[in-house]
Amino acid sequence: MAKSNALPSDSPQRAAPLEVHRAGPAIPELDRLIHPRIRLGIISALAAADSALTFNELKDFLQTTDGNLSVHARKLEEAKYIACTKSFEGRMPKTEYTLTAAGRKAFDKYLDHMEAILQAAKR
């Protein structure tokens, strides 16, 4: 019986490794919480930043809408991958995001998984 390739829910937990080919090595499942384009963009931008990034900086960088960024950022925040700080600059609200230690660890693991996929594809 063939294995199902159904995607797991948006949980930081990992599914069992998937087999790439019958004779190929087993490759761990990618973190589906990070994998969507906007979430990966948020995590990548924060990992590369020297300091916190504002909501507007992330929105401009990712070329997305307020609502889209807000929904994806909230998922990452709920998983404790990013931290959100709200303040005021004068009378203007300011929302800043930083990558947490758990987020850095999850991102590093995600990159390791991507590297394993790339290495398997080169064989």
C-alpha positions as CSV (number, residue, x, y, z in Angstrom):
1,M,0.0,0.0,0.0
2,A,1.4,3.4,-1.0
3,K,2.1,6.1,1.7
4,S,-0.1,9.1,1.7
5,N,1.5,12.4,0.9
6,A,-1.1,14.5,2.7
7,L,0.2,17.6,4.3
8,P,0.2,17.7,8.1
9,S,-1.4,20.5,10.0
10,D,0.3,23.8,10.8
11,S,1.9,22.4,13.9
12,P,5.6,22.8,14.8
13,Q,5.8,19.0,15.3
14,R,7.3,17.0,12.5
15,A,5.8,14.1,10.6
16,A,7.6,10.8,10.0
17,P,10.3,11.0,7.3
18,L,9.2,10.5,3.7
19,E,11.0,8.3,1.3
20,V,12.3,10.2,-1.8
21,H,12.7,7.1,-4.1
22,R,12.5,3.5,-3.5
23,A,16.3,3.2,-3.5
24,G,17.0,6.7,-2.2
25,P,17.5,7.9,1.3
26,A,14.7,8.9,3.6
27,I,14.4,12.7,3.8
28,P,12.8,14.4,6.8
29,E,9.5,16.2,6.2
30,L,9.8,20.0,5.9
31,D,8.3,22.1,8.8
32,R,4.9,22.9,7.3
33,L,4.6,25.8,9.7
34,I,7.6,27.6,8.1
35,H,7.2,26.3,4.5
36,P,4.5,28.7,3.1
37,R,6.1,31.5,1.2
38,I,5.1,34.4,3.4
39,R,6.1,32.6,6.6
40,L,9.4,31.5,5.2
41,G,9.9,35.1,4.1
42,I,9.2,36.4,7.6
43,I,11.5,33.9,9.2
44,S,14.3,34.4,6.6
45,A,14.1,38.2,6.9
46,L,14.2,38.1,10.7
47,A,17.1,35.6,10.7
48,A,19.1,37.9,8.4
49,A,18.3,41.1,10.2
50,D,20.6,42.7,12.7
51,S,17.7,44.0,14.8
52,A,13.9,43.8,14.9
53,L,11.9,44.5,11.8
54,T,8.7,46.5,11.8
55,F,5.4,45.3,10.3
56,N,5.8,47.8,7.4
57,E,9.4,46.7,6.7
58,L,8.3,43.1,6.5
59,K,5.2,44.0,4.4
60,D,7.3,46.0,1.9
61,F,10.0,43.3,1.8
62,L,7.5,40.5,1.2
63,Q,5.3,42.6,-1.1
64,T,2.1,41.4,0.6
65,T,-1.0,42.9,2.2
66,D,-1.5,43.9,5.8
67,G,-4.0,41.1,6.4
68,N,-1.9,38.4,4.8
69,L,1.2,39.4,6.8
70,S,-0.8,39.7,10.0
71,V,-2.3,36.2,9.6
72,H,1.0,34.5,8.9
73,A,2.9,36.4,11.5
74,R,0.3,35.4,14.1
75,K,0.8,31.7,13.2
76,L,4.5,32.0,13.8
77,E,4.0,34.0,17.0
78,E,1.6,31.3,18.3
79,A,4.3,28.7,17.6
80,K,6.8,30.9,19.5
81,Y,9.0,31.2,16.4
82,I,8.8,35.0,16.4
83,A,8.1,37.6,19.1
84,C,5.9,40.7,18.5
85,T,6.4,44.0,20.4
86,K,3.9,46.8,20.1
87,S,4.7,50.3,21.1
88,F,4.1,53.9,20.0
89,E,6.3,56.3,18.2
90,G,4.7,59.6,19.0
91,R,1.0,58.8,18.4
92,M,1.7,56.2,15.7
93,P,1.5,52.5,16.7
94,K,4.7,50.5,15.9
95,T,4.8,46.7,15.7
96,E,8.2,45.0,15.6
97,Y,9.1,41.4,15.2
98,T,12.1,39.4,16.2
99,L,13.1,35.8,15.7
100,T,13.1,33.8,19.0
101,A,15.5,31.0,19.9
102,A,12.9,28.4,19.1
103,G,12.4,30.1,15.7
104,R,16.1,30.1,15.0
105,K,16.3,26.4,15.9
106,A,13.3,25.6,13.7
107,F,14.7,27.7,10.8
108,D,18.1,26.0,11.1
109,K,16.4,22.6,11.0
110,Y,14.3,23.7,8.0
111,L,17.5,24.7,6.2
112,D,19.1,21.4,7.0
113,H,16.1,19.6,5.6
114,M,16.3,21.7,2.4
115,E,20.0,20.9,2.1
116,A,19.2,17.2,2.4
117,I,16.7,17.4,-0.3
118,L,19.1,19.3,-2.6
119,Q,21.9,16.7,-1.9
120,A,19.4,13.9,-2.7
121,A,18.4,15.6,-5.9
122,K,22.0,15.9,-7.1
123,R,22.6,12.1,-6.9
